[in-house]
Amino acid sequence: MFNALQKRKVELFAILYVVALFCPFLLKSFSQEWAAFGGTVIWLVASTGYFFAYLRVVSGLPKADRYFVTWSISTYFPQILFKAALFFAIVMLWLLS
């Protein structure tokens, strides 16, 4: 499992990721086109960034805990966001293609 420092890092990345998910809604007040394009790009970059940042923190864990923290049943919010980030990244790549 995570130690205190790793837990703070993962929670900070989760907060930044959630803030990035709300950015397109702020852009919508300025321009509909910017919100559509910018939202897709922002969500793609944020999802990929969070995915790799989470994996980077998890790489510091013992090998036995890595699978549990990444792919087991999700009850911890950053762990749920990790799985959602992978889904969002795939969907955004599909939308851009």
MOQUIGI-V855827 format. One record per residue. RES is the residue in three letters. OMEGA is omega in whole degrees, -180 to 180 (* if undefined). BURIAL is # if it has 16 or more other ideal C-beta (glycine too) atoms within 10 Angstrom, else .. D_FIRST is the distance of its C-alpha to the first C-alpha in Angstrom with 2 decimals. Layout:
res=RES omega=OMEGA burial=BURIAL d_first=D_FIRST
res=RES omega=OMEGA burial=BURIAL d_first=D_FIRST
This chain:
res=MET omega=-178 burial=. d_first=0.00
res=PHE omega=169 burial=# d_first=3.78
res=ASN omega=-174 burial=. d_first=6.61
res=ALA omega=-179 burial=. d_first=9.78
res=LEU omega=179 burial=. d_first=11.53
res=GLN omega=179 burial=. d_first=9.26
res=LYS omega=178 burial=. d_first=9.00
res=ARG omega=179 burial=. d_first=12.78
res=LYS omega=-179 burial=# d_first=13.47
res=VAL omega=179 burial=# d_first=12.05
res=GLU omega=176 burial=. d_first=13.91
res=LEU omega=177 burial=. d_first=16.94
res=PHE omega=179 burial=# d_first=17.10
res=ALA omega=178 burial=# d_first=16.94
res=ILE omega=179 burial=. d_first=19.77
res=LEU omega=179 burial=. d_first=21.78
res=TYR omega=179 burial=# d_first=21.47
res=VAL omega=177 burial=. d_first=22.76
res=VAL omega=179 burial=. d_first=25.53
res=ALA omega=178 burial=# d_first=26.50
res=LEU omega=179 burial=# d_first=26.83
res=PHE omega=-179 burial=. d_first=29.41
res=CYS omega=180 burial=. d_first=31.46
res=PRO omega=179 burial=# d_first=33.77
res=PHE omega=174 burial=. d_first=34.84
res=LEU omega=178 burial=. d_first=35.98
res=LEU omega=-178 burial=# d_first=37.81
res=LYS omega=179 burial=. d_first=39.60
res=SER omega=179 burial=. d_first=41.62
res=PHE omega=-176 burial=. d_first=43.11
res=SER omega=180 burial=. d_first=43.69
res=GLN omega=-179 burial=. d_first=42.92
res=GLU omega=178 burial=. d_first=42.99
res=TRP omega=179 burial=. d_first=40.61
res=ALA omega=-179 burial=# d_first=38.19
res=ALA omega=-179 burial=. d_first=38.34
res=PHE omega=-179 burial=. d_first=38.05
res=GLY omega=178 burial=# d_first=35.87
res=GLY omega=179 burial=# d_first=33.48
res=THR omega=-179 burial=# d_first=33.07
res=VAL omega=180 burial=. d_first=32.54
res=ILE omega=-180 burial=# d_first=30.23
res=TRP omega=178 burial=# d_first=28.03
res=LEU omega=-180 burial=# d_first=28.03
res=VAL omega=-179 burial=. d_first=27.13
res=ALA omega=180 burial=# d_first=24.49
res=SER omega=179 burial=# d_first=22.85
res=THR omega=178 burial=# d_first=22.92
res=GLY omega=179 burial=# d_first=21.77
res=TYR omega=180 burial=# d_first=18.75
res=PHE omega=-178 burial=# d_first=17.90
res=PHE omega=176 burial=. d_first=18.15
res=ALA omega=178 burial=# d_first=16.54
res=TYR omega=179 burial=# d_first=13.34
res=LEU omega=178 burial=. d_first=13.58
res=ARG omega=178 burial=. d_first=14.36
res=VAL omega=-179 burial=# d_first=11.24
res=VAL omega=-180 burial=# d_first=9.15
res=SER omega=177 burial=. d_first=11.62
res=GLY omega=180 burial=. d_first=10.41
res=LEU omega=173 burial=# d_first=7.28
res=PRO omega=-174 burial=. d_first=8.54
res=LYS omega=-179 burial=. d_first=10.63
res=ALA omega=-178 burial=. d_first=9.47
res=ASP omega=-175 burial=. d_first=6.07
res=ARG omega=-180 burial=. d_first=8.28
res=TYR omega=-179 burial=. d_first=10.40
res=PHE omega=-176 burial=. d_first=8.22
res=VAL omega=-177 burial=# d_first=6.91
res=THR omega=-168 burial=. d_first=10.56
res=TRP omega=180 burial=. d_first=13.05
res=SER omega=180 burial=. d_first=12.20
res=ILE omega=-174 burial=. d_first=13.60
res=SER omega=173 burial=. d_first=12.96
res=THR omega=-178 burial=. d_first=12.78
res=TYR omega=-172 burial=. d_first=11.18
res=PHE omega=177 burial=. d_first=14.14
res=PRO omega=177 burial=# d_first=12.96
res=GLN omega=176 burial=# d_first=11.75
res=ILE omega=178 burial=. d_first=15.24
res=LEU omega=177 burial=# d_first=16.88
res=PHE omega=179 burial=# d_first=15.49
res=LYS omega=177 burial=. d_first=17.33
res=ALA omega=180 burial=# d_first=20.24
res=ALA omega=177 burial=# d_first=20.56
res=LEU omega=178 burial=. d_first=21.16
res=PHE omega=180 burial=. d_first=23.72
res=PHE omega=180 burial=# d_first=25.38
res=ALA omega=179 burial=# d_first=25.72
res=ILE omega=-180 burial=. d_first=27.43
res=VAL omega=-180 burial=. d_first=29.67
res=MET omega=176 burial=# d_first=30.67
res=LEU omega=178 burial=. d_first=31.56
res=TRP omega=179 burial=. d_first=33.61
res=LEU omega=-180 burial=. d_first=35.33
res=LEU omega=-179 burial=. d_first=36.23
res=SER omega=* burial=. d_first=37.73
